[in-house]
Every structure is written in structure tokens, then in C-alpha cells.
Amino acid sequence: MKINTSLVVLLLIGLTSTVFAIRVGVINDLHLDPFYDPSVESDRDCRGLNPFKLKGLDSTNDLAPFGRYGCDVSPTLINILFAKLKELSGHIDVLLVSGDFTGHDIAAKRGKADENYIMLKSVISSCFAQYIDPSFSKTIIIPTIGNNDAKFHYEFPQTGEEADEYYGFLYDLWWNEIGANPEYSKKDEVKETFMKGGFYRYDHSDKISFLALNSLYWSEKNEKFSSGISHSQLDWLEEQLRDAEDSRQFIINMHIFPGMYNPGARQRFWLDEFTNRFDDIMLQYGHKVILFNGAHVHIADVRASWVEDYGSVQDLLKDERSTKRAYFANFVSPAISPVYLNNPGFSMFDIDEDKMKVHNITAHFLELDRTFQSKGHEVVFHSIDFAEEFGIDEWSPQTILDFMDRAQNDDELFKRFLILKLGFRLDQEEEALTVYENLNMIDFSNNNRIYWCFFQYMRAEDYDACVKG
Ligand SMILES: *[C@@H]1O[C@H](CO)[C@@H](O)[C@H](O)[C@H]1NC(C)=O
């Protein structure tokens, strides 16, 4: 047989170039709601007859067969979004599923537990086995636990038996049943940390590892409970980064990220001692983290932390101005659930494993306003490319800080960012800004001070000092 050598060479080049890029998809805040009813209004949570709401249903004339602003997610919406993610990506190597798989109010308030817990687990199972697995059967799936995925809203398991039962259920679902996970060769290591506290490490190659953390152990909502895991999980994180080979880089994934927020009122996500410790770890080892992903707030975002860098002694003597050196950046991927009036979305990025850089950051949104019956049920998606829209060509703490400097000095760029990260079209500026105004999150008259404070200060005391000015 005659072999065309140039063709073989081309094929080999083609193969090697694909081997060194890792495509990552991110979905979070799925909030799958088995009770979603397309004919019920959002003030009734779009829920029809169900064990929790049995009375007083009104229906609406404008059917929302796919989803409605202010509500959680129907199986139909999940199917449409996953089909789009598959179509756009071609192939996904790793899928981050960053928590809050179940609709709101399924995780019970303490005291009325058992029926809700059975329901909760069945929703989590169907999320992964019925929707995620069939779409991404050859993909490694990296889930993290959200505040709506626990027996009691926000709470981590309080006893050894509760932990064994809950983490055992999730471990079995996530590592024995879905995607390419059952074939992972170091499942024993995953299981060891997972059974302790729902966190784990996945080594994609000898250069790239993913860490999935259980942020419920640090949540401010758990101040009344204490657990050794809150500290030991941070010890473990520090060890992973400290003891890794120099050539290894990490992607960190979790649901509730550390830091501050202000949708109308000051919110602190983690207890100070844990935020401060995490920040110290990033100050020291942030250079080993190529991307940090958090979820929870639903509206996509970016954040960056920095320190003053005075440069050399010579510069100091010459009275050169200090520069900001960024050491940590937080990517917040858009939510699937449109409950906070955002369009449902997901994101993707590529890791160049040769240069260890993250590129091609994109987010994709379903234009929900066009899917209502009155609008003819049109299914239209649009995409935003972070390089084109925001000049973020490569993900790094410094490129995010640079973006902030540009946006802070350019109200038009900042407005465009606000509209696009909500998943709205540029011609919907008024509607988009109204959403933020209703959330009390922007104040152009005061140069959006609060926004820029939570953008760059993770620690509560730094944030408060910034807001005071
Ligand atoms: C980014 O996307 C372009 C165009 O699809 C592709 O050629 C390139 O390899 C991608 N970069 C990485 C790091 O995968």
C-alpha cells in the first residue's frame, strides 16, 4: 500500500495540536424544578399542583413552555441548553457542574426533613443520570455541592452517619454512573476526601488538575455549626498547591465563592477566618491556579484581587509609583436558572496545555423573552466572546484587573458588560439596567463604588473600608 507521507505528517500535526488543548464547559445553578408548569405565573413560582403547593392556582394566558423569568428550570429548558452546549462545543473534555442542581425550596428548612430529602435526592439523580449523562457520556464531569443540594438548606452533614449516607449517595452517582468518570484511574483518592467532606481532586494529565471544593463548610450561614472539615479542607487545598510539581497548574471549582456582594444589602459569603485564610493561600500560591470558578450569584461576573507592588528598591528611591499586582481572579459563570431575571446561560473556555493558558472564553445565552407563546416560541441563542467584547483574550488575574481599570474609566464599556453578562442583547440596555437598579447594584452617580469594592476586595474589612471611601 502506498502511503502519502505529507498527509500522514499533516494528520500527526492535527492530532498533536488537538491533544494539547482541553475544552472545558461550565454549567451551574441548574435549579431543576420537576414541578415547573408552563401555564403558571412567576408569583406562584411557576409551580402547578405539587406536594408543596396545593391551593389557589391561577394560570396565565401567555404560555412559557421553556422557562419564565423569576422561576426555576423545566426539564425542557435543560434539554435545549445541553443540546446547544453540545452543538457549540463539538466535544467537551471536562464539564464543571458548579452546584445548585435542584430547584429552590426543595432543600428543607430544618425540622421538616424526610420527604424533602427523598425528593431532593431524586432531583439530583435525575439531573445527572437523566440529563447530564446522556449528553456528555464521554466527558469527565466535575460537580461541586451547592447550598440547594443539601438535606437542610446550606448545611453540611452534622454527624458521621449523615455524612456517610449523603456523600456515599453523591460519590456513587458521580463516580460510578456518569460521563467518563467511572473509568478514572484514581477514584480511590477521590473517594477518600469526598467521603470526609464532599471535596476532591481530579488529575486530567500530569500538568492539569481540577479541585472541587465544598464551600458550605465556610459559609456564613453555618456560623452556628462548627466542623473540623472547615479547617482541614483549607489545609488540604494548601497542600495540593504547595506540594505540586512546578509544572502543574490547577483549576479550582466551587459553588459559593469567597468575597462580598451587594444586591441591595451587604452580603458576606464566608466567615472571615476562612476568607482570610483562603486569601493568604492565594497570595502565596495563586500563580499555580490558572482559573478559579464560582457560581451562586447567577449573574455572570469577573473579580480580581491585587496587592501593591513597589518594584525594586531603586524604583522606590526614585519615588516611582507603585503598581497593582493581581494574584487572584474569580470567574463567575452564568446560571442556567433565570430566576434572577437573567437569561439562562452557560460558558466555555479552552486550556492551551503547552503554554498553560486559558483562552477562548465564551458565554452563551438563550433569549428567553422570545420563547413565550406571544412571541411565537422562537428558540434563539446568542454568544459573547470575552476577547472581542471585553478585551479579555487570556484569563489571568492581571488581564482581569486590567479589564477592571478600563471599565472603571469607561461607563459605556461598563454598561455593555452589565447588559451582556445578564445574557441580554445590546438593544435591551434599558431592561438590563433596570434589573441592576432593582437589585441596587449600580450607581453611576457615585462611580459605581460598591460594585468596584466587591469586584476587588475579598476580605470583609477591606471591602468595608473601600465602601466608606
Ligand atoms: C481557540 O479557538 C480557536 C478557533 O476555534 C482555535 O483555533 C484555538 O486552538 C483555540 N485555542 C485553544 C487554546 O484551544
The ligand as a Tripos MOL2 file, in Angstrom:
@<TRIPOS>MOLECULE
LIG
   14    14     1     0     0
SMALL
NO_CHARGES

@<TRIPOS>ATOM
      1 C1         -9.3240   28.8970   20.4050 C.3       1 LIG1
      2 O1        -10.2130   28.8030   19.3050 O.3       1 LIG1
      3 C2         -9.5700   28.8010   18.0460 C.3       1 LIG1
      4 C3        -10.6350   28.8870   16.9800 C.3       1 LIG1
      5 O2        -11.6100   27.9170   17.1800 O.3       1 LIG1
      6 C4         -8.6820   27.5640   17.9270 C.3       1 LIG1
      7 O3         -8.0020   27.5500   16.7100 O.3       1 LIG1
      8 C5         -7.6780   27.5580   19.0770 C.3       1 LIG1
      9 O4         -6.9390   26.3710   19.0700 O.3       1 LIG1
     10 C6         -8.3880   27.6900   20.4150 C.3       1 LIG1
     11 N1         -7.4160   27.8390   21.4820 N.am      1 LIG1
     12 C7         -7.1640   26.8710   22.3470 C.2       1 LIG1
     13 C8         -6.1980   27.1630   23.4270 C.3       1 LIG1
     14 O5         -7.7200   25.7880   22.3020 O.2       1 LIG1
@<TRIPOS>BOND
     1     1     2 1
     2     1    10 1
     3     2     3 1
     4     3     4 1
     5     3     6 1
     6     4     5 1
     7     6     7 1
     8     6     8 1
     9     8     9 1
    10     8    10 1
    11    10    11 1
    12    11    12 1
    13    12    13 1
    14    12    14 2
@<TRIPOS>SUBSTRUCTURE
     1 LIG1         1 GROUP 0 **** ****
